Amino acid sequence: MKRSIERIVQQPLRPGMVGDGFRVFNYIPGANIAQQRISPFLMLDFNAEYDFGPSEHIRGVDVHPHKGFETVTIAYKGSVAHHDSSGNSGVIHAGDVQWMTAGKGILHKEYHEETFSRSGGPFEMVQLWINLPKKDKGADPHYQAITAADMGQHLLPQGAGQVRVIAGDFEGTAGPAQTYTPVNLFNIWLSVGKDMTFRLPEAHHAALLVVNGATHVNGELAGEHDFVLFGAQGEEITLHALQDSLILVLSGEPINEPIASYGPFVMNTQAEIREAIMDYNLGKFGVLD
C-alpha cells in the first residue's frame, strides 16, 4: 500500500541565521509541524546552497550547550568543523556527516572549516535534532564522524542512481550510524526520468526533503526544497525524477514520551529543564574555549 502524504511544505519565505555561518530555512517545527507529530525528529534546518564568499573571519556558531538529544549535521557542499567539551573534534566535507550525542550535557561549536572559509564557495547542509528516550538522556556525550565512504552504498538498477545510507536500512543495505531508537536516514540521487520504489515501516513517522531537483512523490509534485510529510498509512513510496534530484529521506520510531524544550535543552519535564539550566550554570557540561 502506498504511503499517504499528509502535506507538502514549500521552502519558507525567509531564512534565519544561526550564528553568522548558517543561513537556514526551518521546516521542523517552523512549518507548524509539532515535535510529537514527527518524533523522534525535533528540528530540521536546511542551509540551501549559498556562497558566503571568502573571509578571514571564521563564520559559524560559537560555544553553546546541548542536553537530552542528538545533533546530526549533513554536509552537501562546503566543509564544517566541530569541537566539543568531551575532547572531540573533526571536519566534515561534502557527503560526510557528524552525529553528536549530547546526552547528559555538552558544550560544542560548529563553524566553517578554515581553508574553506578563506576560499569561499557554495555551502549547503542540513542539521537535524533527534530526540533521546528518557532512559538515555543521561548518556555520556559522544561523537560519530561518518564519511561518505563509510556509508552504505546501494546502486539503483538500470543506472537510475544511488542511495547512501547514513542510519538504519535501505533494501538490506545498512548505515553505520549507531542510534538509540530505530531511525532510517539516507540520501537518494535519482537521475532525470528515472523511477524507484521503496518502503518505510508504517509504524515510523516519515518525511523527505528535496535538497535539489524535482520529483513526483507517490504521484504528487515535490519541487526543489519542498518538504514532504507522510501520513500514518502505508509503507510504499514511489519517486519519479523530473530533474536530476537529491532527496533526503528520514523515518523513525516515535518516542511516546512527553517533550519539554527550552532552547538547547530537550527533556521530559519542566523540572528537568530547570535542572539542565542549573547544571550548565554550575559548569557540569565541561569547558570549551
Residue pairs with C-beta under 8 A, 6 or more apart in sequence:
1 233
1 234
1 235
1 236
2 218
2 234
2 236
2 237
2 238
3 200
3 202
3 206
3 218
3 230
3 231
3 233
3 234
3 235
3 236
3 237
4 230
4 231
4 232
4 233
4 234
5 217
5 218
5 220
5 228
5 229
5 230
5 231
6 229
6 230
6 231
7 229
8 217
8 220
8 221
8 222
8 226
8 227
8 228
8 229
9 27
9 31
9 33
9 226
9 227
9 228
9 229
10 223
10 225
10 226
10 227
11 25
11 46
11 48
11 224
11 225
11 226
12 25
12 26
12 27
12 30
12 31
15 23
15 24
15 25
15 48
16 23
16 24
16 25
16 26
17 23
17 24
18 24
18 45
18 61
19 59
19 60
19 61
19 62
19 110
19 111
20 59
20 60
21 52
21 58
21 59
21 60
21 61
21 110
21 111
21 112
22 45
22 47
22 60
22 61
22 110
22 125
22 127
23 47
23 48
23 50
23 52
24 45
24 46
24 47
24 127
25 45
25 46
25 47
25 48
25 225
26 43
26 44
26 45
26 46
27 33
27 44
27 45
27 46
27 209
27 227
28 35
28 38
28 41
28 42
28 43
28 44
29 35
29 42
29 43
31 227
33 229
35 41
35 42
35 131
35 259
35 261
36 254
36 259
37 205
38 205
38 207
38 229
39 131
39 205
39 252
39 254
39 255
39 256
39 259
40 130
40 131
40 181
40 183
40 205
40 252
40 253
40 254
40 255
41 128
41 129
41 130
41 131
41 205
41 207
41 250
41 252
42 69
42 129
42 130
42 131
42 259
42 261
42 266
43 127
43 128
43 129
44 126
44 127
44 128
44 129
44 209
44 227
44 250
45 126
45 127
46 125
46 126
46 209
46 211
46 225
47 123
47 124
47 125
47 126
47 127
48 124
48 225
49 76
49 77
49 122
49 123
49 124
49 212
50 122
50 123
50 124
51 120
51 121
51 122
51 123
52 59
52 112
52 117
52 120
52 123
53 120
54 117
54 118
54 119
54 120
55 117
55 118
55 120
56 117
56 118
57 117
58 111
58 112
58 114
58 117
59 111
59 112
59 117
60 80
60 81
60 109
60 110
60 111
60 112
61 109
61 110
61 111
62 109
63 107
63 108
63 109
63 288
63 289
64 107
64 108
64 109
64 264
65 105
65 106
65 107
65 264
65 265
65 280
65 285
66 100
66 102
66 105
66 106
66 108
66 264
66 265
67 102
67 103
67 104
67 105
67 106
67 137
67 264
67 265
67 266
67 267
67 276
67 279
67 280
67 285
68 102
68 103
68 131
68 132
68 137
68 265
68 266
68 267
68 272
68 276
69 102
69 129
69 130
69 131
69 132
69 137
69 266
70 99
70 100
70 101
70 102
70 129
70 130
70 131
70 132
70 180
71 99
71 100
71 102
71 108
71 127
71 128
71 129
71 130
72 97
72 98
72 99
72 100
72 127
72 128
72 129
72 130
72 166
72 177
72 185
73 80
73 82
73 92
73 97
73 98
73 100
73 110
73 125
73 126
73 127
74 97
74 125
74 126
74 127
74 128
74 166
74 187
74 248
75 92
75 93
75 94
75 95
75 96
75 97
75 124
75 125
76 94
76 95
76 124
76 125
76 126
76 211
76 246
77 94
77 121
77 122
77 123
77 124
77 125
78 93
78 94
78 112
78 113
78 116
78 121
78 122
78 123
78 124
78 125
79 91
79 92
79 93
79 94
79 112
79 113
79 115
79 116
80 91
80 92
80 98
80 110
80 111
80 112
80 113
80 125
81 89
81 90
81 91
81 110
81 111
81 112
81 113
81 114
82 88
82 89
82 90
82 91
82 92
82 98
82 100
82 108
82 109
82 110
82 143
83 89
83 108
83 109
83 288
84 100
84 106
84 107
84 108
84 109
84 141
84 143
84 288
85 106
85 107
85 108
85 141
85 285
85 286
85 287
85 288
86 106
86 140
86 141
86 142
86 143
86 286
88 100
88 142
88 143
90 98
90 143
90 145
91 113
92 98
92 145
92 147
93 113
94 148
95 147
95 148
95 164
96 145
96 146
96 147
96 148
97 144
97 145
97 146
97 151
97 166
97 177
98 143
98 144
98 145
98 146
99 143
99 144
99 145
99 146
99 177
100 106
100 108
100 141
100 142
100 143
100 144
101 132
101 139
101 141
101 142
101 143
101 144
101 180
102 141
103 132
103 136
103 137
103 138
103 139
103 140
103 141
103 142
104 137
104 138
104 139
104 140
104 141
105 141
105 276
105 279
105 280
105 284
105 285
105 286
106 141
106 285
106 286
107 285
107 286
107 287
107 288
108 288
109 288
111 117
112 123
116 123
124 211
126 209
126 211
126 248
128 185
128 250
129 266
130 179
130 183
130 252
131 255
131 259
131 266
132 139
132 180
132 181
132 255
133 180
133 181
133 255
133 257
134 257
134 268
136 180
137 267
137 268
137 272
139 180
144 176
144 177
144 178
146 166
146 176
146 177
148 164
150 176
151 164
151 165
151 166
151 175
151 176
152 163
152 164
152 165
152 170
152 173
152 174
152 175
152 176
152 186
153 162
153 163
153 164
153 165
153 173
154 162
154 163
154 164
154 165
154 170
154 171
154 173
155 162
156 162
156 163
156 190
156 194
156 196
158 194
159 191
159 194
160 190
160 191
160 194
160 195
160 196
161 188
161 189
161 190
161 191
161 194
161 196
161 241
162 188
162 189
163 170
163 171
163 173
163 186
163 187
163 188
163 189
164 186
164 187
164 189
165 173
165 174
165 175
165 184
165 185
165 186
166 175
166 176
166 177
166 185
166 186
166 187
167 175
167 176
167 177
167 179
167 183
167 184
167 185
167 186
168 174
168 175
168 179
168 182
168 183
168 184
168 185
168 186
168 251
169 175
169 184
170 184
170 186
170 198
171 198
175 184
175 185
175 186
177 183
177 185
181 252
181 253
181 255
182 201
182 204
182 252
182 253
183 250
183 251
183 252
183 253
184 200
184 204
184 249
184 250
184 251
184 252
185 248
185 249
185 250
186 248
186 249
187 211
187 246
187 247
187 248
187 249
188 196
188 239
188 245
188 246
188 247
188 248
188 249
189 244
189 245
189 246
190 196
190 213
190 215
190 239
190 241
190 244
190 245
190 247
191 241
191 244
192 213
192 241
192 242
192 243
192 244
192 245
193 241
194 240
194 241
195 238
195 239
195 240
195 241
196 238
196 239
197 236
197 237
197 238
197 239
198 236
198 237
199 235
199 236
199 237
200 206
200 230
200 235
200 237
200 249
200 251
201 235
201 251
201 253
202 232
202 233
202 234
202 235
203 253
203 254
204 251
204 252
204 253
204 254
205 230
205 251
205 252
205 254
206 230
206 249
206 250
206 251
207 227
207 228
207 229
207 230
207 249
207 250
207 251
208 217
208 222
208 227
208 228
208 230
208 237
208 247
208 248
208 249
208 250
209 225
209 226
209 227
209 228
209 247
209 248
209 250
210 222
210 223
210 224
210 225
210 226
210 227
210 228
210 245
210 246
210 247
211 225
211 246
211 247
211 248
212 224
212 244
212 245
212 246
213 224
213 241
213 242
213 243
213 244
213 245
213 246
213 247
214 221
214 222
214 223
214 224
214 241
214 242
214 243
214 245
215 222
215 239
215 240
215 241
215 242
215 243
215 245
215 247
216 222
216 238
216 239
216 240
216 242
217 228
217 237
217 238
217 239
218 236
218 237
218 238
219 238
220 228
221 242
222 228
224 243
230 237
237 249
239 245
239 247
257 268
258 268
258 269
259 266
259 268
260 266
260 267
260 268
260 269
260 270
260 272
260 273
261 267
261 273
262 273
262 276
262 277
265 273
265 276
265 277
267 273
267 275
267 276
279 285
